[in-house]
Amino acid sequence: MSNRTPATQYAALPFRLRNGRPEILLVTSRETKRWIIPKGWAEEGVKPCDMAAREAYEEAGVRGTVDHRPFGNFRYMKRLSVNKSVLCAVTVFLLEVDEMLDEWPEKGQRERRWMTPSQAALAVGESGLVEMLLRLGIPPD
C-alpha cells in the first residue's frame, strides 16, 4: 500500500424510516455494478455535506435532509482503470430521503434499491461502510 495521502471523497448514506425501521438506498457503481453509496470527489468551495447531498441527487435521484455532522469514515481502493487505483478516504453524511425522483442525471447508468441495514451490509464490499450500515440498523436506547 502506498504512503501517499488518500484522495478525499464525500458520501451520502440515503435512508428512510418504514414502520419505524431504517431502510438504506444503495446504487450500483457505473463500471463494476457493485452496490455502493453515492459519493464524489471533494470540491473547493463546496461544503462536504452539500457535496454528499449533490451526489445523492446525481447518482441515486433522491433529495432530502442531510446531516451536517459526519456519520462516519471509511477507506477503500477506487479503481480508476485496469492498471490504476487510488486510496480514497470517504466521509459519510446521513441523508434522510424526502423525495425520490423519476428522472435524474445518472439514471441510465445505475440501479438503485432500498434494503434493510443488514441486507445493505451484505451487499457492499467496504468493511468500514459495513460497520456504519449495521450501526444504522441498531435501534436507539
GUZA-591476 format. One record per residue: residue in three letters; y, x, z of N, C-alpha, C in turn. Coordinates in steps of 0.1 Angstrom, whole numbers, plus 5000, padded with zeros to 4 digits. Each point is the difference from the previous one (the first is absolute). Example, Ala and Ser with C-alpha at 12.3 -4.5 7.8 and 13.67 -1.06 7.14 Angstrom:
ALA494351325078501249915000501250095000 SER501149964993501150095000501149925008 
//
This chain:
MET498850095000501249915000501250095000 SER501149964993501250084999500849985013 ASN500950105002500850005012501449954996 ARG500249954987501349954996500349875008 THR501349975001500449885006499549884992 PRO499549905006499549884992501249934994 ALA499749934989500949914994500249885008 THR501249945001500249885008499949874992 GLN499249915006500049874994500249895011 TYR500549894996500149885009499249894995 ALA499449935009499049894996500349885008 ALA499749884994500049875006498649965004 LEU499849955011498849935004500249855000 PRO499849944988500349855000499049925007 PHE500549915009499049925007500649865002 ARG499149905003500449875003499149955012 LEU500449905007499249945010499449874995 ARG498749995001499349884996499249955012 ASN500349885005499449955012500150105011 GLY501250075001500250095011499350144998 ARG499350024989499450124998500650074988 PRO500250145001500650074989499150024988 GLU500649994988499350034987500950114994 ILE499450094993500750114994499849994985 LEU501150034993500050004985499850144995 LEU498950034993499850134994500249984985 VAL500450114993500150014986499150114995 THR499650004987499350114994500950104995 SER499650135000500850114994499949984985 ARG500950054993500049994985498950074994 GLU499850135004499150084993498549985004 THR499750015013498650005005499649865004 LYS500949905001499749875005499549995014 ARG500350105008499650005014501049905007 TRP499549945012500949925008500950085008 ILE501349974999501150075007501049915005 ILE501050055008501249925003501150054991 PRO501049924997501150044992500850125006 LYS500250104992500850115005500750084988 GLY501050075004500750084990500750125006 TRP500650084991500750125004501349975007 ALA500350095009501449995007501150014989 GLU501049935002501250014991501250025009 GLU500950104996501250025007500949885000 GLY500549975011501049885001499349875002 VAL498650005000499349875003499350015013 LYS500349915009499350005014498549994998 PRO499250075008498649994999499449865000 CYS500549925009499449865001500449924987 ASP501250034995500449934987499250054989 MET499650124999499250064990498649935001 ALA499549995012498749935002500049864994 ALA501149935004500149864995500149994985 ARG500750094994500150014985498650024994 GLU499350095005498650034995499149885001 ALA500149925011499349885002500349904989 TYR501349994997500449914989499450054986 GLU500250134997499750054987498550004998 GLU499250045010498650024999499149885003 ALA500549925010499249885004500649874998 GLY501350004996500749874997500249925012 VAL500350065011500349935013501450045005 ARG500649905007501350025007499849955014 GLY500750065009499949965014500950085009 THR499749995013500850075010499350135004 VAL500750114998499550145002500450045014 ASP499150065008500450055013500750144997 HIS501150025007500750124999499450125007 ARG499149975009499350115007498650034993 PRO499750134998498750034994498949955009 PHE498949954993498849955007499050115002 GLY500150104991499150125001500250094988 ASN499250115000500150104990498550044996 PHE499950054988498750064996500350094989 ARG499050094997500150104989498849974991 TYR500250034987499049994990500350104989 MET499050024992500250084987500249904989 LYS501150014993500349924989499650084987 ARG499249934992499650074988501149974989 LEU500650114995501149984990499450014986 SER498950084999499350014987498650055003 VAL499250034990498650045002500050135008 ASN500950094998500050135006501150025011 LYS500849905003501150025009500049895011 SER500150045012500249905011501150055009 VAL500649915008501150045009499749935014 LEU500250085011499949945013501249915003 CYS499849885004501149905003499949965015 ALA501250005006500149945013500749874999 VAL499349895004500449864998500549945013 THR501249955000500449925012499949854996 VAL499449925008499649864997500949915008 PHE500549904994500849895006499349874998 LEU500049925011499449864998501049914993 LEU499449924991500849914992499449865001 GLU500649915007499549865002500349924987 VAL499049964993500349944987500549865001 ASP501149974994500649874999499849934987 GLU499850084989500049954987499050084991 MET499149944993499250064990500449964987 LEU500450094991500549974987498949994990 ASP500249914990499049994989500250114990 GLU501350054999500350114990500650125008 TRP499650124997500650125007499950124991 PRO500750115002500050114991498750064996 GLU499050015009498850074997498849905000 LYS500349874997498949905000498850044991 GLY500350044988498950034991499350135003 GLN500450075009499450145003499250005013 ARG500149905008499350005013499449865003 GLU499050005009499549885006500650005014 ARG500149885006500349985014499149915007 ARG499750025013499049925007500350005015 TRP500049875005500149995015498750035006 MET500050075011498850045008500350005015 THR498949985007500150025015500350155002 PRO500550035012500250145003498750084999 SER498949955004498750075000499550024985 GLN500249894992499750014986500950114993 ALA501350005003500950104994499650145005 ALA499650015012499750145005498750054993 LEU499149914996498850054993500450034985 ALA501049934995500450024986500850124997 VAL500850055009500950114997499250135003 GLY500550114994499450135002500650105010 GLU501349975004500750105008499849975015 SER499450095007499649985014501249965009 GLY501150064998501249975008500449854998 LEU499949964988500349864997499049905006 VAL498850045000498949915006500449975015 GLU500450105007500449995014501149895002 MET501050014991501149915000499649864997 LEU499149984990499549874997499249935011 LEU499250085007499249955011500949975012 ARG501150085002500949975011500849874997 LEU500249974988500749874996499149885004 GLY498750024999499149895003499749985014 ILE500550085009499749985015501149915005 PRO499549895007501049905005500750065012 PRO501349965001500850065011499549955013 ASP500350075011499649965013500749885005 
//
